[in-house]
């Protein structure tokens, strides 16, 4: 049975994408070989928009740093607005390098355009 590596839910054969988070499903054997130990990871970033986490993740991957996006959307709780929090985690041994990359991104976002 296919499993979502992000949500860790099992689905029926024939389903290829997780309906909750959009992640491609993997086989049970691939999942078992790549189990993630939560103790190996630290939260680097929390944000309210998944595109923010996606952009930071792309920068980290460019530097060879593995990261995980952890969406916390609860579709079972009806409410007005979006109160979800998206977390981006990196392995503990990569945390300092990832923080430096995040600081560089934030500095770049805060720089003003040069006046002509």
Buried (B, 14 or more C-beta within 10 A) or exposed (E): EBBBBBBEEEBEEEEEEBEBBEBEBBEEEEBEEEEBEEEEBBEBBEBEEBEBBEEBBEBBEEEEBEBBBBBEBEEEEEEEEEEBEBBBBBBEEBBEBBBEBBEEBEEEEEEEEEEE
